[in-house]
Amino acid sequence: MKHTISVLVENRFGAFNRVATMFSGKGFNIHSISIGETETPEVSRMTIVTEGDDNIIEQIVKQLNRLIDTIKVIDLTGQTRIERELALITVFYQKGTRAEITNICEIFRGKVVDINNKTLTLEITGPPDKIDAVVNVLEPYGIKEMARSGTVALKRGEQLKIEKNPVTQ
């Protein structure tokens, strides 16, 4: 089963390398990794998508917590979360297929970001399964190249509870 793990680390030289080295040294696979500054410039958030049973994920979380730059590790897998990914996909087209490809792009709420006489480059954002779906639909047209950002994720905020004013009831 795939797991999405959020790791807050000190934004210092070598922090990313220590995480990557830990994964490779223990033989854990990374499906995607994304890293960037948070609202606090001294802190970066890594979003790591990996796979394994409960024991492997428990080991990954423990090992991440032991790294010197780690501030906090959260396995977001069982939690309500927001996940997004960006994909740039260059697709071949012919006279009759350009409109079809742009319609597919619109259906997935993407946009055409480049065009020449042979290819269209599309920008698609959304949950990873949406990116997988658009790739699947575009494959018959011929995908020239593709770049995916990797998943970024945040735990969804708690829902506000609106209490009725007892005076107005």
DOFIVO-141022 format. One line per field, with one value per residue: residue in one letter; y, x, z of N, C-alpha, C, O, CB in turn; chain. Coordinates in Angstrom, 1 decimal. Glycine has a CB too. Example, Ala and Ser with C-alpha at 12.3 -4.5 7.8 and 13.67 -1.06 7.14 Angstrom:
% DOFIVO-141022
residuo <- [a,s]
nyy <- [-5.7,-2.2]
nxx <- [13.2,12.8]
nzz <- [7.8,7.1]
cayy <- [-4.5,-1.1]
caxx <- [12.3,13.7]
cazz <- [7.8,7.1]
cyy <- [-3.3,0.0]
cxx <- [13.2,12.9]
czz <- [7.8,7.9]
oyy <- [-3.3,1.1]
oxx <- [14.2,13.4]
ozz <- [8.5,8.0]
cbyy <- [-4.5,-0.6]
cbxx <- [11.3,14.1]
cbzz <- [9.0,5.7]
cadena <- [A,A]
% end
This chain:
% DOFIVO-141022
residuo <- [m,k,h,t,i,s,v,l,v,e,n,r,f,g,a,f,n,r,v,a,t,m,f,s,g,k,g,f,n,i,h,s,i,s,i,g,e,t,e,t,p,e,v,s,r,m,t,i,v,t,e,g,d,d,n,i,i,e,q,i,v,k,q,l,n,r,l,i,d,t,i,k,v,i,d,l,t,g,q,t,r,i,e,r,e,l,a,l,i,t,v,f,y,q,k,g,t,r,a,e,i,t,n,i,c,e,i,f,r,g,k,v,v,d,i,n,n,k,t,l,t,l,e,i,t,g,p,p,d,k,i,d,a,v,v,n,v,l,e,p,y,g,i,k,e,m,a,r,s,g,t,v,a,l,k,r,g,e,q,l,k,i,e,k,n,p,v,t,q]
nyy <- [-1.2,2.2,5.0,8.3,10.5,13.2,15.4,17.6,19.5,21.0,23.8,23.4,22.9,19.7,18.4,17.2,15.3,13.6,12.4,11.1,9.4,7.8,6.4,4.9,3.5,1.8,0.4,1.2,2.1,5.1,6.5,9.1,12.3,15.5,18.7,21.8,25.2,26.2,28.1,29.2,30.3,29.0,26.4,23.4,21.5,18.1,16.0,12.7,9.9,6.6,3.0,0.1,-2.4,-2.2,-2.6,-1.8,0.9,1.9,1.6,3.3,5.8,5.9,5.9,8.3,10.2,10.0,11.3,14.2,16.7,16.6,17.8,17.2,14.3,13.0,10.5,10.7,9.0,7.6,9.8,12.6,14.4,16.8,16.4,17.2,17.4,18.3,18.1,18.3,17.6,16.6,16.1,14.4,15.6,15.5,17.0,16.3,15.6,17.6,19.3,17.3,16.6,19.1,19.4,17.2,18.1,20.4,19.0,17.8,20.1,21.4,23.2,24.4,25.0,25.3,25.1,23.8,22.9,20.2,19.2,19.5,21.0,20.3,21.4,20.0,19.9,18.4,15.8,12.8,10.6,11.7,12.8,10.4,9.4,11.2,10.9,8.2,8.6,10.2,8.7,7.1,9.0,9.5,10.2,12.4,13.4,13.7,15.4,15.1,16.6,15.2,14.3,16.7,17.4,18.1,17.9,17.9,20.7,21.0,20.8,23.6,24.0,25.1,26.7,27.1,30.0,30.1,32.0,32.9,30.9]
nxx <- [0.8,0.5,1.9,1.6,3.9,4.5,7.2,8.7,11.5,14.6,15.6,18.3,21.6,22.2,20.0,18.1,19.7,20.4,17.9,17.4,19.6,19.1,16.8,17.8,19.8,18.5,17.1,14.5,11.9,11.2,8.5,7.7,9.0,8.9,9.9,10.1,10.2,8.4,5.8,7.4,10.6,12.9,12.2,11.5,9.2,8.9,7.3,6.7,6.1,5.7,6.0,4.8,4.3,2.7,4.7,7.1,6.5,6.3,9.0,10.2,9.1,10.2,13.0,13.1,12.4,14.7,16.7,18.9,18.0,15.3,12.1,9.4,7.4,4.8,2.5,0.4,-1.4,-3.8,-5.3,-7.6,-6.8,-5.3,-4.2,-2.0,-0.6,1.5,1.7,3.4,2.8,3.8,2.3,1.9,0.3,-2.0,-3.6,-6.4,-6.6,-5.9,-7.9,-9.4,-7.5,-7.2,-9.7,-9.8,-7.9,-9.3,-11.5,-10.2,-9.6,-7.2,-4.5,-3.4,0.0,2.0,2.6,3.4,4.1,3.9,3.4,1.6,1.8,0.7,-0.6,-1.4,-3.0,-3.7,-5.1,-3.0,-4.3,-5.9,-4.0,-2.9,-5.1,-5.5,-3.1,-3.4,-5.6,-4.4,-2.3,-2.9,-2.6,0.0,2.5,5.1,6.9,7.1,6.8,6.5,5.6,5.6,3.9,2.4,1.3,-1.1,-2.4,-5.9,-7.7,-9.3,-12.9,-14.9,-17.0,-20.2,-21.9,-25.1,-26.7,-28.0,-29.8,-31.2,-32.8]
nzz <- [0.0,-0.8,0.9,2.2,3.4,5.5,6.1,8.3,8.1,9.2,7.3,6.0,4.7,3.3,4.5,2.9,1.5,3.7,4.2,1.7,1.7,3.9,3.1,0.8,2.0,3.8,2.0,1.2,-1.0,-2.9,-4.2,-5.0,-4.3,-2.9,-2.2,-0.4,0.8,3.8,5.4,7.1,6.6,7.6,7.7,5.9,4.0,3.3,1.1,1.0,-1.0,-0.5,-0.3,1.4,4.0,7.2,9.1,7.7,7.1,9.7,10.5,8.6,9.5,12.1,11.6,10.1,12.1,13.7,12.3,12.3,11.4,11.4,12.2,12.5,11.8,9.9,9.1,6.6,5.5,6.6,7.2,6.7,3.9,1.7,-1.5,-4.2,-7.5,-10.1,-13.6,-16.6,-19.9,-23.0,-26.0,-29.1,-32.1,-34.8,-37.7,-37.4,-34.7,-32.9,-31.8,-30.4,-28.4,-27.1,-26.1,-24.3,-22.5,-21.5,-20.2,-18.1,-16.7,-17.4,-19.0,-22.1,-22.6,-24.4,-27.9,-31.0,-34.5,-34.4,-31.8,-28.6,-25.5,-22.3,-19.2,-16.3,-13.2,-10.0,-7.9,-7.5,-8.8,-10.7,-12.4,-13.3,-14.7,-16.8,-18.2,-19.0,-20.8,-22.7,-23.8,-26.2,-28.2,-28.3,-26.3,-26.1,-24.2,-20.6,-17.4,-14.0,-10.9,-8.5,-5.5,-3.4,-0.2,2.4,5.7,6.0,7.3,10.5,10.7,11.1,13.9,14.1,16.4,17.6,18.7,21.8,22.6,20.4,19.7]
cayy <- [0.0,3.5,5.9,9.7,10.9,14.6,15.5,18.9,19.5,22.3,24.2,23.5,22.1,18.3,17.7,16.3,14.2,12.6,11.6,10.2,8.3,6.9,5.5,4.0,2.7,0.8,-0.4,1.6,2.8,6.3,6.7,10.5,13.2,16.9,19.5,23.2,26.0,26.3,29.5,29.7,30.0,28.1,25.0,22.9,20.3,17.1,15.0,11.5,8.8,5.3,1.8,-0.9,-2.8,-1.4,-2.7,-1.0,2.3,2.2,1.7,4.6,6.9,5.9,6.4,9.8,10.9,9.9,12.2,15.4,17.9,16.3,18.5,16.4,13.3,12.7,9.6,11.3,8.0,7.3,11.0,13.4,15.3,17.4,16.0,17.7,17.1,19.1,17.4,18.9,16.5,17.0,15.1,14.6,15.8,15.7,17.9,15.9,15.3,18.7,19.7,16.3,16.7,20.3,19.0,16.3,19.0,21.1,18.1,17.7,21.4,21.8,24.3,24.3,26.0,25.4,24.5,24.0,22.3,18.7,18.8,20.3,20.7,20.5,21.6,19.4,19.8,17.7,14.6,11.9,9.7,12.5,12.8,9.0,9.3,12.0,10.2,7.1,9.0,10.8,7.7,6.7,10.1,9.5,11.2,12.6,13.5,14.1,15.7,15.2,17.2,14.5,14.7,17.6,17.1,18.7,17.4,18.8,21.4,20.6,21.5,24.5,23.6,26.3,26.5,28.0,30.9,29.7,33.1,33.1,29.7]
caxx <- [0.0,1.2,1.8,2.1,4.5,5.0,8.3,9.2,12.9,15.3,16.0,19.7,22.4,22.3,18.9,17.5,20.6,20.3,16.7,17.6,20.6,18.4,15.9,18.6,20.6,17.6,16.4,13.1,11.7,10.5,7.7,7.9,9.5,8.7,10.4,10.1,10.0,7.0,5.5,8.6,11.7,13.9,11.6,11.1,8.3,9.1,6.2,7.3,5.2,6.5,5.1,5.2,3.3,2.7,6.1,8.0,6.2,6.7,10.5,10.5,8.8,11.2,14.3,13.0,12.5,16.1,17.6,19.2,17.3,13.9,11.3,8.1,7.0,3.4,2.0,-0.9,-2.2,-5.1,-6.0,-8.1,-5.7,-5.3,-3.0,-1.9,0.6,1.6,2.3,3.6,2.7,3.9,1.6,1.9,-1.0,-2.2,-4.7,-7.7,-6.6,-5.6,-9.1,-9.7,-6.5,-7.5,-11.0,-9.4,-7.3,-10.4,-12.2,-9.4,-9.3,-5.8,-4.4,-2.3,1.0,2.9,2.1,4.1,3.4,3.8,3.1,1.0,2.2,-0.4,-0.3,-2.5,-2.8,-4.8,-4.7,-2.3,-5.1,-6.3,-2.9,-2.8,-6.2,-5.2,-2.0,-4.0,-6.4,-3.5,-1.4,-3.1,-2.2,1.5,3.1,6.5,7.6,6.2,7.4,5.6,6.3,5.5,2.8,2.5,0.1,-1.3,-3.6,-7.0,-8.0,-10.5,-14.1,-15.4,-18.3,-21.0,-22.8,-26.3,-26.8,-29.2,-30.7,-32.0,-33.6]
cazz <- [0.0,-0.8,2.1,2.0,4.7,5.5,7.0,8.4,8.4,9.2,6.0,6.0,3.7,3.7,5.1,1.8,1.3,4.8,4.0,0.6,2.1,4.8,2.3,0.0,2.9,4.4,0.9,1.1,-2.2,-2.9,-5.4,-5.3,-3.2,-3.2,-1.0,-0.5,2.1,4.4,5.7,7.9,5.7,8.2,7.8,4.7,4.1,2.3,1.0,0.4,-1.2,-0.5,-0.3,2.3,5.0,8.4,9.8,7.0,7.3,11.1,10.5,7.9,10.4,13.2,11.0,9.8,13.4,14.2,11.6,13.1,10.9,11.4,13.2,12.7,10.8,10.0,8.1,6.3,4.8,7.1,7.6,5.6,3.4,0.4,-2.3,-5.5,-8.3,-11.4,-14.7,-17.9,-20.8,-24.4,-26.8,-30.6,-32.7,-36.3,-38.0,-36.9,-33.3,-32.0,-31.1,-29.4,-27.3,-26.3,-25.3,-23.2,-21.6,-20.8,-19.4,-16.9,-16.2,-17.6,-20.0,-23.1,-22.3,-25.5,-29.1,-32.3,-35.6,-34.1,-30.4,-27.7,-24.1,-21.4,-17.8,-15.5,-11.8,-9.3,-7.2,-8.4,-9.6,-11.8,-13.4,-13.9,-15.6,-18.0,-18.9,-19.6,-21.9,-23.8,-24.3,-27.6,-29.1,-28.4,-25.4,-26.4,-22.9,-19.4,-16.2,-12.9,-9.8,-7.3,-4.7,-2.2,0.6,3.7,6.4,5.9,8.6,11.2,10.3,12.1,14.4,14.3,17.5,17.5,19.8,22.5,22.8,19.2,19.4]
cyy <- [1.2,4.3,7.3,10.2,12.4,14.8,17.0,18.8,20.9,22.6,24.5,22.6,20.7,17.6,16.7,15.1,13.2,11.8,10.6,9.0,7.3,5.9,4.5,3.0,1.5,0.0,0.0,2.3,4.1,6.4,8.1,11.2,14.6,17.6,21.0,23.9,26.0,27.8,30.1,29.3,29.1,26.6,24.6,21.7,19.4,16.2,13.8,10.4,7.5,4.2,0.8,-1.3,-2.0,-1.4,-1.8,0.5,2.7,2.4,3.0,5.8,7.0,6.4,7.8,10.6,10.9,10.9,13.6,16.6,17.8,17.1,17.7,15.5,12.9,11.7,10.1,10.2,7.8,8.6,11.7,14.4,15.8,17.0,16.7,17.4,17.9,18.2,18.3,17.7,17.0,15.8,15.4,14.8,15.8,16.6,17.6,15.7,16.5,19.2,18.6,16.4,18.0,20.1,18.2,17.2,19.8,20.3,17.9,19.0,21.8,22.9,23.9,25.4,26.1,24.6,24.8,23.1,20.7,18.3,19.9,20.0,21.2,20.6,21.1,19.4,19.1,16.6,13.6,11.0,10.4,12.6,11.5,8.9,10.0,11.4,9.0,7.5,9.5,9.8,7.3,7.7,10.1,10.6,11.2,12.6,14.0,14.4,15.8,15.7,16.3,15.1,15.7,17.4,17.8,18.0,18.4,19.4,20.8,21.4,22.4,24.0,24.9,26.0,27.5,28.8,30.5,30.8,33.3,31.9,29.8]
cxx <- [0.9,0.9,2.3,2.6,4.9,6.1,8.7,10.6,13.5,15.8,17.5,20.4,22.5,21.1,18.2,18.4,20.5,19.0,16.8,18.5,19.9,17.5,16.7,19.3,19.8,16.9,14.9,13.0,10.9,9.8,7.8,8.3,9.4,9.2,10.4,9.9,8.6,6.8,6.6,9.8,12.8,13.4,11.2,10.2,8.7,7.8,6.8,6.2,6.1,5.5,5.7,4.1,3.5,4.1,7.1,7.8,6.5,8.2,10.9,10.3,9.8,12.5,14.2,13.1,13.9,17.0,17.7,18.4,15.8,13.2,10.1,7.9,5.6,3.1,0.6,-1.9,-3.6,-5.9,-6.6,-7.1,-6.0,-4.1,-3.1,-0.6,0.4,2.2,2.3,3.7,2.8,3.3,1.7,0.5,-0.9,-3.3,-6.0,-7.7,-6.3,-6.8,-9.5,-8.8,-6.8,-8.8,-10.7,-8.8,-8.3,-11.2,-11.5,-9.0,-7.8,-5.7,-3.2,-1.3,2.0,2.3,3.1,3.4,3.3,3.3,2.4,1.6,1.1,0.1,-1.6,-2.1,-4.0,-4.2,-3.9,-3.1,-5.7,-5.2,-2.7,-3.9,-6.0,-4.1,-2.6,-4.8,-5.5,-2.6,-1.6,-2.7,-0.7,2.1,4.6,7.3,6.7,7.1,6.3,6.3,6.4,4.4,3.2,1.2,0.1,-2.5,-4.7,-7.4,-9.3,-11.7,-14.5,-16.8,-19.1,-22.0,-23.9,-26.3,-28.1,-30.2,-31.7,-32.8,-34.9]
czz <- [0.0,0.4,1.7,3.4,4.5,6.5,7.1,8.9,8.5,7.8,6.0,5.0,4.2,4.2,4.1,1.6,2.4,4.6,2.9,0.9,3.0,4.0,1.5,0.9,3.5,3.3,0.8,-0.3,-2.1,-4.2,-5.9,-4.0,-3.7,-1.9,-1.3,0.8,2.5,4.6,6.6,7.1,6.3,8.2,6.3,4.9,3.0,2.3,0.3,0.2,-1.3,-0.3,0.7,3.3,6.2,9.1,9.1,7.2,8.7,11.2,9.8,8.8,11.5,12.7,10.7,11.0,14.0,13.5,12.3,12.6,11.0,12.6,13.6,11.6,11.0,8.8,7.8,5.7,5.3,7.4,6.4,5.2,2.1,-0.3,-3.7,-6.2,-9.6,-12.4,-15.9,-18.9,-22.2,-25.2,-28.3,-31.0,-34.2,-36.5,-37.3,-35.4,-32.4,-31.2,-30.1,-28.2,-26.4,-25.5,-24.1,-22.1,-20.8,-19.8,-18.0,-16.2,-16.3,-18.6,-20.9,-22.8,-23.4,-26.7,-30.2,-33.4,-35.4,-32.8,-29.6,-26.3,-23.2,-20.0,-17.1,-14.1,-11.1,-8.5,-8.1,-9.3,-10.8,-12.9,-14.1,-15.0,-16.9,-18.9,-19.7,-20.9,-23.1,-24.4,-25.8,-28.6,-29.3,-27.5,-25.7,-25.1,-21.8,-18.2,-15.1,-11.7,-8.6,-6.4,-3.6,-1.5,1.9,4.4,6.3,7.3,9.2,10.8,11.5,12.6,14.7,15.4,17.4,18.8,20.5,22.7,21.6,18.9,19.9]
oyy <- [1.3,4.4,7.4,10.2,12.7,14.3,17.6,18.1,21.8,21.7,25.6,21.6,20.4,16.4,15.6,14.0,12.0,10.6,9.4,7.9,6.1,4.7,3.3,1.9,0.5,-0.9,-0.8,3.0,4.1,6.4,8.4,10.8,14.9,17.3,21.4,23.3,25.9,28.7,31.3,28.1,28.5,25.8,25.4,21.0,19.8,15.9,13.9,10.2,7.4,4.4,0.6,-0.6,-1.1,-0.4,-1.1,1.2,3.8,3.3,3.7,6.7,8.1,7.2,8.5,11.7,11.9,11.2,14.1,17.4,18.7,17.0,17.5,15.9,12.6,12.1,9.9,10.5,7.8,8.5,11.5,15.1,15.4,17.3,16.7,17.1,18.2,17.5,19.0,16.8,17.8,14.7,16.6,14.2,16.1,17.0,18.4,15.6,16.3,19.4,19.0,16.3,17.9,20.6,18.4,17.1,20.0,20.7,17.9,19.0,22.4,23.5,23.2,26.5,27.1,23.6,25.9,22.7,20.1,17.2,21.1,18.8,22.3,19.9,21.6,19.0,19.2,16.4,13.6,10.7,9.8,12.5,11.4,8.3,9.5,11.4,8.7,6.8,9.4,10.1,7.2,7.4,10.6,11.8,10.2,11.9,14.6,13.7,16.6,15.3,16.5,16.2,15.6,17.2,18.1,17.6,19.6,18.7,20.3,22.6,22.0,23.6,25.8,25.1,28.7,28.3,30.6,30.5,33.6,31.9,28.8]
oxx <- [1.9,-0.2,3.3,1.8,5.6,5.9,9.1,10.9,12.9,16.4,17.9,19.8,22.8,21.1,17.9,17.9,20.6,19.0,16.5,18.3,20.2,17.5,16.4,19.5,20.3,16.1,14.2,13.9,10.0,10.4,7.9,8.0,9.9,8.8,10.7,9.5,7.7,7.5,6.7,10.1,13.6,14.2,10.6,10.3,8.7,7.3,7.2,5.4,7.0,4.3,6.9,3.1,4.4,4.5,7.9,8.7,7.0,8.7,11.7,11.1,10.3,13.2,15.2,13.8,14.2,18.1,16.7,18.1,15.1,13.7,9.7,8.2,5.2,3.3,-0.3,-3.0,-4.5,-7.0,-6.2,-6.6,-7.0,-3.0,-4.2,0.4,-0.7,3.2,1.3,4.6,1.9,3.8,1.6,-0.4,0.2,-4.0,-6.6,-8.8,-6.5,-6.7,-9.9,-9.2,-6.8,-8.9,-11.3,-9.1,-8.2,-11.5,-12.1,-8.1,-7.3,-6.8,-2.3,-1.6,2.8,1.7,3.6,2.3,2.7,2.7,2.4,1.8,0.7,1.0,-2.7,-1.0,-5.1,-3.0,-4.2,-2.7,-5.9,-5.5,-2.5,-3.6,-6.2,-4.1,-2.2,-4.8,-5.9,-2.1,-0.7,-2.4,-0.2,2.2,5.3,8.3,5.6,8.1,5.4,7.4,7.3,4.1,4.3,0.1,1.2,-3.4,-4.5,-7.3,-10.1,-11.6,-14.5,-17.7,-18.6,-22.9,-23.7,-26.1,-29.2,-31.4,-32.8,-33.6,-35.7]
ozz <- [0.7,0.9,1.0,4.3,3.6,7.7,6.1,9.8,7.9,7.2,5.9,4.5,5.4,4.3,4.4,1.5,2.1,4.9,3.0,0.5,2.9,4.3,1.5,0.6,3.8,3.6,0.2,-0.7,-1.2,-5.3,-7.1,-2.9,-4.8,-0.8,-2.5,1.8,1.7,4.0,6.7,6.9,5.5,8.6,5.6,6.0,1.8,3.4,-0.9,1.2,-2.2,-0.2,0.9,3.4,6.3,9.6,9.7,7.4,8.9,11.8,10.3,8.9,11.9,13.4,10.9,11.1,14.7,14.1,12.9,13.5,10.7,13.7,14.8,10.4,12.1,7.7,8.6,5.4,4.5,8.0,5.2,6.0,1.4,0.2,-4.3,-5.5,-10.0,-12.1,-16.3,-18.8,-22.6,-25.1,-28.7,-30.5,-34.8,-35.5,-36.7,-34.8,-31.1,-30.0,-29.0,-27.0,-25.2,-24.4,-23.1,-20.9,-19.6,-18.7,-17.0,-15.3,-15.4,-18.9,-20.6,-22.8,-23.3,-26.5,-30.3,-33.2,-36.3,-32.6,-30.0,-26.0,-23.2,-19.6,-17.3,-13.7,-11.6,-8.4,-9.3,-10.4,-11.9,-14.1,-15.3,-16.0,-18.0,-20.1,-20.8,-21.9,-24.2,-25.5,-26.5,-29.8,-30.3,-27.9,-25.7,-25.1,-22.1,-18.0,-15.3,-11.4,-7.8,-6.6,-3.0,-2.1,2.5,3.7,6.4,8.3,8.5,10.5,12.6,11.8,15.5,15.2,17.2,19.9,20.0,22.9,21.8,17.9,19.8]
cbyy <- [0.0,4.3,5.3,10.6,10.0,15.6,14.6,19.8,18.7,22.3,25.4,23.1,22.7,18.2,18.8,17.1,14.7,13.4,12.6,11.0,9.0,7.7,6.4,4.8,3.5,1.5,-1.8,2.5,1.8,7.6,6.3,11.1,12.8,17.3,19.0,23.7,27.4,25.5,29.6,29.0,31.3,28.6,24.9,22.4,20.8,16.2,15.7,10.9,9.1,5.3,1.2,-0.5,-4.4,-1.9,-4.1,-1.4,2.5,1.1,0.5,4.7,6.8,4.5,5.5,10.1,10.3,8.5,12.4,15.7,18.1,14.9,19.9,17.4,12.1,13.9,8.1,12.4,6.7,6.5,11.9,14.1,14.5,19.0,14.5,19.3,15.6,20.4,16.1,19.8,15.6,17.3,15.0,13.4,17.0,14.3,18.0,14.7,14.2,19.9,19.9,14.9,16.8,21.5,18.3,15.2,20.0,21.8,16.8,16.8,21.5,20.6,25.6,24.4,25.5,24.9,24.9,23.5,22.6,18.1,18.5,20.2,21.4,19.4,23.0,18.0,21.2,17.2,13.9,11.0,9.1,13.9,13.2,8.0,9.7,13.5,9.7,6.4,10.1,11.9,6.5,6.4,11.4,9.7,10.7,13.9,14.4,13.0,17.0,13.8,18.4,14.4,13.5,19.1,15.6,20.3,17.1,18.1,22.8,20.7,20.5,25.9,22.7,26.8,26.6,27.2,32.4,29.1,34.5,33.4,28.4]
cbxx <- [-1.0,0.9,2.5,1.0,5.7,3.8,9.5,8.3,13.7,16.4,15.2,20.3,23.8,23.4,17.8,17.3,22.0,20.2,15.5,18.1,21.8,17.5,15.0,19.5,21.2,16.6,16.5,12.7,10.9,11.5,6.2,6.6,10.9,7.3,11.8,8.9,10.5,6.9,4.1,8.6,12.4,14.1,10.5,12.3,6.8,10.4,5.0,8.4,4.3,7.5,5.0,6.4,3.5,1.6,6.5,8.0,4.7,6.3,11.1,9.7,7.4,11.3,14.6,11.7,11.5,16.6,17.1,20.7,17.7,13.6,10.9,6.9,8.0,2.5,2.1,-0.7,-1.4,-5.0,-4.9,-9.5,-4.4,-5.6,-2.8,-2.1,0.7,2.4,1.5,4.8,1.4,5.3,0.1,2.6,-1.7,-2.4,-4.9,-8.1,-5.5,-5.1,-10.3,-9.5,-5.1,-7.6,-12.0,-8.4,-6.3,-11.3,-12.5,-8.2,-9.8,-5.0,-4.1,-2.8,1.7,4.3,0.7,5.6,4.1,5.2,4.4,-0.6,3.6,-1.5,0.0,-2.9,-2.6,-5.8,-5.9,-1.4,-6.3,-6.7,-1.5,-2.9,-7.5,-4.9,-0.9,-4.9,-7.4,-2.7,-1.3,-4.6,-2.7,2.0,2.9,6.7,8.9,5.2,8.3,4.9,5.5,6.9,2.2,2.7,0.0,-1.5,-3.2,-8.3,-8.1,-10.3,-15.2,-15.5,-18.2,-21.7,-22.1,-27.6,-26.8,-28.8,-30.0,-31.1,-32.9]
cbzz <- [1.2,-2.1,3.3,1.4,5.0,5.8,6.6,9.5,7.4,10.3,5.5,7.4,3.5,4.6,5.5,0.5,1.2,6.1,3.7,-0.6,2.7,5.8,1.3,-0.9,4.0,5.3,1.2,2.2,-3.2,-2.7,-5.2,-5.9,-2.7,-3.6,-0.6,-1.5,1.9,5.7,6.5,9.3,5.3,9.6,8.8,3.8,4.0,2.7,0.2,1.4,-2.5,0.7,-1.7,3.1,5.3,9.4,9.8,5.5,7.1,12.1,9.7,6.6,11.0,13.8,9.8,9.0,14.4,14.1,10.1,13.0,9.4,11.5,12.7,12.9,10.9,9.9,8.5,5.3,4.8,8.3,8.2,6.1,3.4,0.4,-2.4,-5.5,-8.6,-11.2,-15.0,-18.0,-20.5,-24.8,-26.4,-31.3,-32.1,-37.0,-39.5,-37.5,-33.0,-32.9,-32.1,-30.1,-27.8,-27.2,-26.3,-23.6,-22.3,-21.8,-20.1,-17.2,-14.8,-18.1,-19.3,-24.6,-21.0,-25.2,-29.5,-32.1,-36.9,-34.3,-29.6,-27.7,-23.7,-21.6,-17.4,-16.0,-11.1,-10.2,-6.5,-7.5,-8.8,-11.4,-12.6,-12.8,-15.0,-17.7,-17.9,-18.6,-21.5,-23.2,-23.5,-27.8,-28.6,-29.8,-23.9,-27.2,-22.9,-19.1,-16.3,-12.6,-9.4,-6.5,-4.0,-2.6,0.9,3.7,7.9,5.3,8.4,12.8,9.9,11.6,15.7,13.0,18.9,17.3,19.4,23.9,23.0,18.0,19.9]
cadena <- [A,A,A,A,A,A,A,A,A,A,A,A,A,A,A,A,A,A,A,A,A,A,A,A,A,A,A,A,A,A,A,A,A,A,A,A,A,A,A,A,A,A,A,A,A,A,A,A,A,A,A,A,A,A,A,A,A,A,A,A,A,A,A,A,A,A,A,A,A,A,A,A,A,A,A,A,A,A,A,A,A,A,A,A,A,A,A,A,A,A,A,A,A,A,A,A,A,A,A,A,A,A,A,A,A,A,A,A,A,A,A,A,A,A,A,A,A,A,A,A,A,A,A,A,A,A,A,A,A,A,A,A,A,A,A,A,A,A,A,A,A,A,A,A,A,A,A,A,A,A,A,A,A,A,A,A,A,A,A,A,A,A,A,A,A,A,A,A,A]
% end
